[in-house]
Amino acid sequence: MTYTGDVSPGGPADVRELPNLTITKLAVDEKMANNCYLLTCRETDVQVLIDAADDSASLLELCGSRLDAVLTTHQHWDHHRALADVVAATGAPVSAGAPDADAITEQTGVAITARLQHGDVIPVGRCSLEVIALAGHTPGSVALLYDDPDGHPHLFTGDSLFPGGVGSTFGDAQAFATLIEEVETKVFDRLPDETWFYPGHGKDGQLGNERPHLAEWRERGW
């Protein structure tokens, strides 16, 4: 089956098989339609979950008998509602952007094992993810880059980048200015058009489809 990334809450996961890494995308919660991503190293079976957003039963079924880490993209409540249950069941350590870490612990009761900084590298078995800090949607939002040595890059953007624009900054002009600058310089100025990105809600995208609209996004202010 060809991966499309089109998933809906209550529906099946979509699976992308890369040479060294398997990406499994699952949508949870009818109202918020959050995306959760399970990354599995094909050589070692190490598994990392990006955003334990909701529906811990489905996430634990997806992970099976092994979960090596949970990565939380940012502090907003809809991205970590299942975090406490998943950690209690698996003992997996939790990583999050340093500026958001305390807020996540306050909201979930879960201690953050690793406070991520821009440029940190997170091992996923024989594979690795690079942390790209993208302040604006929240102070500690992070994107996670898998630069496939056998293909194009794959970027998990949380709520910082979607097809059609950057994430919401809730009417805060300064926060928008920060976010659009971070996304332009750290994502679009660095990564090629074929980069596939996976947001925290909705459909995936490719940077090449969004790049022509950056000036338009700046002009409209959201």
N, C-alpha and C positions, 0 to 999 in steps of 0.2 A: 504494500500500500504506500502511496506517495504521501509524505507529510504535508499538511496544509496549515496546521496551527489553529484551525477553526474548531473550537471546543465550546461546550455550553454546560452550565451547572446541571448536574444530574446525568450528564451524558458520559460517554467513554473518553478516556484519555487519548491523545494523539502522540505517536512515538516517532522520533527521528533517530535513525541509526547512522551515526558517523563512524569513520574507521576505528576511532579509539574511544568514543564517548557516545552513550545513548542519552537522548533528551526526551523525557516524558512530560507532556503538558496536560494538566488537569484543571478544569474550572470548578469553582465551588461557590455556593451561596447564590440563590436566584436573584437577590436584590443587588448585590455588589458585583457579582460575576468576577471574582478574583481569579487570577491565574497562579497556579503553583507548579513548580518545575522540579522534577527529580532527575538529577544527573548521575549517571552510572558509568564508572570506568570499565570498559569492556575486558580489560586484562586482569584487573584485581577484584572487580565487583564492589569496590568502594562506592558508597552512595551519599550524595549530598542533596538536601532539599532546600530550594529557594522559596521562602515565604510559606510558613505553616499558617495559611490564611484563615481556614475554617474547615469544618467537617473532618475532625481528627480520625474518625473511623475509616473514611475513604483514603486519607493520607497514609495511615498505618497499613492498610491493605495494599496500597500502591508500593510502599517501601518493602513489604515482606518482613523477613527476619533480620534485616540489617539496615541501620541508618547511622552514618558516621559523623554527620554534622548537619546543623540547620543554619542557613544564612538568611538573615532578615534584612530586606532592602531598605526599610525605613520605619519610623516609629508609629505610623498611623494605625489605629486600632484594627482596621479591616485586614491588615496584612499579618496579624499575629494572634488571632483569636484561638487558634488550635495549638499554639506554641507550648503552653503549659502541659497539655495532655500528651502531645507528641514527645516532649522531653521526658515526662514522667514514664512513658511506656518504653522508651528506647535508651535513655541516658545520653542522648546525643548532645555534644557541646554546641553552644550557640554563638554565632558571630554577628556583629552589626557595626555600622558606622559609629565611630567614637562619639560624635556629638549627639547621637540619638540613643545611645546605649542606656543611659539612666532612665530615660522616659519609657523605654521598652520594659525595663525591669519593674518600674513603678506600675505599669499597666498590666503586666502579666504575672509578676512575682518570680520570673525566671532570671537567674543571673546570666550576664553576658560573659562568656568565656574569653572571647577575643574582641577587642575594640579595634575596628578596622580603620586604617589610614590609606590615603591615596597611594597607589603603587604597591600595596601589599600583595603577596601571592598566596593563594589558598590551594593546597594540593587536593586533587580528587584522584587518588590512586596515582597512575602514571600520567595523568593529565593535570592541568592547573588552571585556575582562574585568577585573573588580575583585577584588583579592586580599582575602580574609577570613581572617585568622590565627586558627587554632583549636587552641591548645595543649591537650595532654592525652593524645591517642593517641601523639603524639611532640611534642617541644618546638616543632618548626617546621612542623607540619602546616598546610596551607593549603587553603581552599576557593576556588573561582573562580566569580564571578558574572557571568553575561551577562544584563543587564536589557533584554530585548527591547523596543524602543520601539513595536513593533507587536503586542505580546502580553504574556504573563506572564513573570516571571523564570525563568531556568534556572541551577541551581547544581550545580557539580561538587564533590563533598564528600570525595573520597578515602576514607579509612577513619574519618572523624570522625562521619559520620551515615549511618545505614541505615534502611530501613523496619523499625520495631520497636525502635530504640534508637540510642544513640551508639556509637562504636567502642570496642573493647576497651581497657581500661587495665590489664589483666593483674594484677588484684587490688590495685592501688595506689589506696587510697581517696582520697588527696589528688589524684592525677591525674584520677580520675573526677570529683571535685568541681570541679576546674578545667575539665574538658571539658564537663560538663553546663552549667556557668555560661556558658562561652563560646558554646556552641550556643544556649542560650536567649536571651542578650542580643544576640548578633551576627547570629543567623539568625532565630529565631522571633519575637523582639520587633520585628524590622525588616521582614521579608518577608511577603507575603500568603499566604493559604492555597493559592492556585493555583500557587505556585512549584513547579516540577518539579525534583526533585534526582536526581543521577546519582552513585551511590556507586562505590567502588573494586572491589566484588565484588557480584554478584547483581543483583536487580531494582531498578528505579528506584522513586521514591516521590513523593508530594506532601505539602507541609508541613501542609496542612489535615487529612490523615489521621493525622498523627503528633502534632499539637498537643495533642489531648485527653489524651495519655498521658505528658506531661512529668512530672507529679507522680508518676506510677507509676514512671517510670524513676528519679527521684531516690530514691524510697522503697526500691526494690530494690537500688540501688547499682551498677547496670551498665546 
